[in-house]
């Protein structure tokens, strides 16, 4: 056991001792790299803890409880989707993410899962909005649990049922043609938007779009490209994690040229390289999906960007 692993195990030990004494805490388990067997934790990994509590707001608004677990150097609230998490940097650089979920909501969801197994036909009679809300909850838990969990505490006796949601993970599927087209048009629209900001001299705004907003559009297309090529159950992780291993090698090579320095000329170069990469990845993906590629959107956007760039000559 290396020094970092030992340090996190001490954090976990103190957390369990503390949590067992808190009557408002029901369940706690580790997710992420510290619980995975595939791509397990290394010396740079953090610790992700999912905790069900009566009132998440208490642990989000207060910080004194952290002292029972370790010596917090930095802590703040981070929003992830509809939930909020408390992130903590403990002494020695130990990064711990506390995902605090409503104990009541998780208990109700667990009851739903149990009853659905016993009376599957009953839930066809539920209002559509209720089914959608429950389905969203299941999807969130599936994403949390499917790569591995390590149970630390289960006062409510629900973990067994919660972990069954692994079976709820739906098979990946191709994007609908409208969704595919919308992402492409979104990307090409923002190439022109970025070029306009560059012409105005707004480098901060331009680089914020080209190196962030547009890159997330590019990443989604890279994920679709990987799945269209390798099958729709191909694992592309999330948020670009381990992209260097699962993406096409040509993409990884081209990505070296798409990010920009805070410099106008380099931003123009970066924008052009990003457009070239997005174009060939999208054309190949469209061919795999047998969807038409919106050539006119590409051509009009490219012409406008090139015309604005040529004004610098």
N, C-alpha and C positions, 0 to 999 in steps of 0.2 A: 504494500500500500504506500503510494507516494505521499509527500507532505500535503499537497492540495487535497487529495482524497481524504486523508486523515482529518484535515481541518473541517471539511464539509461534514464528515461523519460526526464530529463533535457538535457542530451546529444542529444537525438532525437530532442527536441525543438530547441536547438541551431543549430543543423545540418540543419533542415528545413529552419530556418530563413536565414542561410548562403547560402544554395543551391538555394533558390528562387531568390537570387540576382546574381547568377552566370549564365550568358547567355549560357555557354557551357554545362550546366547540363540539361538533359532532364527528366529523370525518376529516382525515388528512391523508394525502398520499403524494408521492413524488412522481413527477412526469419529466419528460425531456431526456436529455443525455444522461442524467444521473440514474435513469430507470431503464435506459435502452440497452439492448444487447447488440443491435446494429448501430454502428457509429456511436459507440458509448462515449462517456465523458472522458475528456483529457484535462491537462493542466489549465486550459483556458476556459473550461466550461463553467456555467453558473448552476444554481440549484433552483428548480421550479417546484414550488409547493402549492397544491390545491387544498384549500381549507374551507369546510362548510361551517358557518357561524350563524347565530341567531340574528345578529345585527351587523352586517358587514361595515356599516358606516362607523361603528365604534372603532374598529381597527384601522379604518382609513383616515379618521380624523385625529386619532391619538398615536403617539409614538413611544410612550413609556414602556409598553409591553415588550418592545424590542430588546430592552436591556436584560431581560430574563433569558434571552436567546444568544446574545453576543453584544459586542461593543459597536453600535452603529456609527459609522463615519458620515454617511450620506444617505438620505431617504427622501422619496418623493412619490407622488401618485401618478400612475400611467394609465391612460384609457386604452382598452383593447376591445374594440367593438362596442357592445352595450355595457360591458363590465369595466370596473376599475380595479387596479392592482396596486399594492404597495411594493415598491422596489427598494432594496436596501443594499448598500455597500458596507459590509461589516469590516472590522479591523483585519488588516492583512489583505484587503482587496477581495474578500469573499462576497460574491454577488448572489443575492437571494431574492427571488420573485415570489411574493405571496399573492396568489389568486384567491380572493375571498368571495365565496359564493353563499347565497342565501340558503341556510339550512332547511328552511321550510319548503322552498321551491324544489330543492333537490329531493327531499322526502316525497313530495307530491309526484315528481317525475318518476321516482323509483316505484311508487305505488302504481302509477300508470303502466309502467313496463311490466310489472308483475300481473296486473289485471288483464293487460292485453294478451299475455301469453295464455291466460285461462279462458278469456272470453273474446277472442279476436273479432267475432261478428259484431259485438256490441259497439265497437268504436267506429264502425261504418255509419252509425247513427249520430255521431257527434257533429256539432257545427264545424264548418270548414275552418273558421278562424281558430278554433280550439286545436284542431288537428295541426294546423300550420304552426302555432305557437309551440306545441309539444314537439313537433318534428324539428323545429329550430333548436330546441333544447337538446334533443337527442343528437343532432348534428354537432353541436358544440362539445358535448361530452365525448362523442365518437372521436373528434379531432384531438381532444385532450388525451384520451386513453389508448388510442389504437397503436401507438408506437411503443407502448410499455408503461407500466405503472408499478410503483412500489408502495404498498399500503403501510402507513405508519400508525394509524388510529382509526377505529371504526366503532364508536360508541352506539351508533344508530343501526348497525347491522345491515348496511345498504350497499357496501362496496361490491359484494358478489353480483348484485343485480345491476349496479351501475356499469360494471365492467363488461356486462353482456352487450352493451351498446356497440362494442367492437363489431358485432355482427350486423349492426345497422348501417355501417359505412357503405354507401351505394357505390356501385361501379362507376368509374369516371366515364364521361360520355363526351362526344364532340360538341362544340358550341353550335347553337342554332345559326343558320345563315345570317339572320338579322343581327345577332350578337357579334358574329365575326365581322360583318360589314361595319357595324357601329364602331368597333375598336379601331379598325383601319382608318375610317374617316376622322375619328377622334385624333389619331396620331398625325395624319397629314394636315389637319386643321392647325394643330399646335406647332408644326414646323413653320408655317407662315407666321403664326403669332410670335414665335421666338425670334424669327428674322426681323420682324417689325421692332421688337424691343431692342435688338442689336443695332438697328439703324438709328434708333433714338438715343443710343448710348446707355441703356439701362442694363448693364452687365449682370447685376445681381438678379434681377427679374428673369433675364434670359437664361442664365445658367441654372436658376432654380427650376425652370421648365424643362430645359434640355437634359439636365443631369438628374432630374428627379421625376417629374410628372411623366415625361415621355419615356423614361427608362422603365417605369412600371407598366406602361403599355407594351413596350418592347418585351419585357419579361413575360407577360401573359402570352404573347405570340410565340416566344421561345418555348414555353410550356406546351402550348398547342402543337407546335412543330415536333417536339419530342414525342408526344403521345400519338400524333398522327403517323409518325415514322415507326414507333416501337410498339404501338398498341395502347388502348385507352386505360389500361390498368398500370401503365408504366409510372413509376414513382418519381415525381418531380418535386417532392418535398413541399416547401412553402416559402414564400418570400425570398426566393433565390438561394435558399440554403443548399450547399453542396452542388451548385450549378456546374462547377468545373468538372464534376464527375458524371452528371447525367445529361448535360446538353451536348449537342453536336459539336465535335471538335473544331469545325470551321467557325462556329459561332464564338466559341471561347477565344479563338485566335483573333477574330475581328473585334471582339469587345475591348481589346487592348487599345484600340484607336478611337473609341466613341466618347470617352469622358474628357472634359475640357479643363484647361487652366483658366484662371480669372484674367482673361486677356481676350480682347475683341477678335483678333485674327485667329486665335486658337479656338474660340467659340464657333466661328464660321467653319473651321475645319472639322470640329467635333460634330456640328449639326449635319454637315454633309456626310460624314462617315456613319452617323446614326441612321440617316435616311437610306443610305446604301444597304446597310445591314438589315434594317426593317424590311426593305423592299424584297430582297431575295429570300429571306426567311418566310415572309408572308406569301410570296408567289408559290414557293414550294408547298407550304401548308395548304393553300387554297387548292392546289392540284391534288393533294392527298385527299382533301375533303370533297373534291369535285364541286367546289363553289367557284363562281366567277370572281376574278380579281378586278376591283374597280380601277381600271387603268386611268380613266379620266381624272379621278381625284388625285392620283399620284402625279400625273403629268401637269395638271394645273398648279398644284402646290409646289412641285419642283421648279416649274418655270418661274413662279413668283419669287421663290427663295433665291434662285440663281440671278434673277433680275435685280433684287435688292443687294445681293452680294457684289454684283458687277459694278454697282454704283460707287464702290470703294476704290475701283481701279483708276 
